[in-house]
Amino acid sequence: MRHYLFLFTLLGISSLLPAQTDRERFERMREGMRKEYNAYRKEIERVYADYLRQTWKEYQLSQGIKPYENPKPDTLPSIPKRERPAYNELQAKDKIEIPVTPKLPDLSSDKSTILRGKQSVSISFYGTKFQLSHNLPTCHLKSTDTKDIANTWENLGTPDMHLLLSDLITIKQSHRLNDWAFFRLIEETAKQLPQPNNANTRILFRHFALLKCGYDIRIGLAGEQLILLVPFAETLHERSFLPDKESKKKYYLFSDQPKTKAGSIYTVPLSGKENGRIFSLQTQEDMILAEQLVKRERIFRGETYTASINKNRIEFFNDYPSCDFQTVADTPVDPKFEKELFLQINPRIQSLSISDALRWLLHFTQSAFQYATDQEQFGMEKYLYPEETFFYPKSDCEDRAIFFAWIVRKLLHLEVALMLYKDHMATGVILDQNINGHYIRTSDRRYLLCDPTFMGADIGRCASSYKAEQPVVIQLKHK
């Protein structure tokens, strides 16, 4: 019996040897591939550092594009009594079509485990705490000499830096952060990590991080201050930019100092062939941010409508670059806010016809919000996202037009567009039925005008001061 046990034991050991050898061979192969990849990555970083070492060229910046801010009426127009609507149709002055957003490549991550290193830091990000490991060496840019910039940039390329970037990409994916939110996450990481210990080093850190994450981003110099030059798919307002004539991109200026202004900057010569993922302000998914809920109430026809709003999202929107109306109107609204508000509105309109439900929603938007121009409320032009309109005490015409467009698309599933006048904005809605009123026609669509700022006006009613004006039609996504 003892001989049989010895034989079985020997056979078992011999059967394990090939598998163990295979595992060892696999581990050696994987380690060799990792070393080969790291060597390749270091060579790419060395080549880019050499690119930064060349003589930088001076470029003139284009001044920031102004937002649409023609003076708006100080008071709301109200409808004259006993005036019956008549059919009227006007051709649109112009049409801004829905932009085609190219499919952006996903950011890659090596799926590494967060909290790997001996040192860790808690990064605060709109109420959320992200715990990150950071075994990074202290980095300090001593001067703005291009050789010093290139050397410090190349020294950032440590294995621990790449593991940190992998963790940040994992956070982006798990919290569904759009490009702007990821841009801000990298900025906050640079500010809250101890290693980048001055403003220029933080800019260099951000440039390295975003470039290695696959974005198209450039670095420049304004006086003694390093800056980022960032291309966006959308038009940003009030921000100087470097136009690249060959690629048609606009590289917008961002810095570690909020009020950086420059007429010209120095950067590596433009080639028009920069690769990488261009930044976008578009939000395809609902981002996951920590909740800090505050209640807001609106009163309509004697009834109170209450909804909870995540203040962290409001702070995030406050940091959003000023941009075009389409981006604001097509940004997804917080699902919890939307559900809570719609649970109160739906019972009021579910038994109504489409036209009567549209009428109810229009009168709700006209009456439930107080009016004030952006200059009165914020001291500057500010386009509000729908939940911001519910959050802030007052709103103006474009805020209401965007809010109304949102609830009509969501609750009635109708196609809408924004109607931009010289000093006003309303909403256009496509209805299958004919209703007497004011219509705006484009080459392929006819919109019934609905004005959420024209107090008491029915669907199809147009204020007399705008009846002869041809608006610009801003098409929105049909949700």
Salt bridges, closest charged atoms under 4 A:
ASP22 OD1 - ARG25 NH1 2.70
GLU27 OE1 - ARG30 NH2 3.09
GLU31 OE1 - ARG34 NH1 2.65
GLU43 OE2 - ARG46 NH2 2.60
GLU45 OE1 - LYS42 NZ 3.68
GLU45 OE2 - HIS162 NE2 2.75
GLU45 OE2 - LYS212 NZ 3.38
ASP50 OD2 - ARG46 NH1 2.72
ASP50 OD1 - ARG53 NH1 2.49
GLU83 OE2 - ARG461 NH2 3.08
GLU83 OE2 - LYS467 NZ 3.76
GLU89 OE2 - ARG441 NE 2.55
GLU97 OE2 - LYS95 NZ 3.51
GLU154 OE1 - ARG53 NH2 3.00
ASP167 OD1 - ARG116 NH2 3.24
ASP179 OD1 - ARG277 NH2 2.92
GLU187 OE1 - ARG184 NH1 2.78
GLU187 OE2 - LYS191 NZ 3.53
GLU187 OE1 - ARG206 NH2 3.94
GLU188 OE2 - ARG184 NH2 3.15
ASP216 OD2 - LYS249 NZ 2.64
GLU238 OE1 - LYS66 NZ 3.79
ASP256 OD2 - ARG202 NH2 2.92
GLU274 OE2 - ARG218 NH1 2.66
GLU291 OE2 - LYS336 NZ 2.65
GLU303 OE1 - ARG348 NE 2.80
ASP319 OD2 - ARG184 NH2 3.61
ASP330 OD1 - ARG409 NH1 2.82
GLU338 OE2 - LYS410 NZ 3.87
GLU340 OE2 - LYS295 NZ 3.21
ASP356 OD1 - ARG359 NH1 2.48
GLU381 OE2 - LYS72 NZ 2.77
GLU387 OE1 - ARG313 NE 2.75
GLU388 OE2 - LYS382 NZ 3.42
ASP396 OD2 - LYS72 NZ 3.66
GLU398 OE1 - LYS72 NZ 3.60
GLU415 OE2 - ARG445 NE 2.44
ASP444 OD1 - LYS95 NZ 3.39
ASP444 OD2 - ARG445 NH1 2.79
ASP451 OD2 - HIS424 NE2 2.86
ASP458 OD1 - ARG359 NE 2.62
GLU469 OE1 - LYS422 NZ 3.38
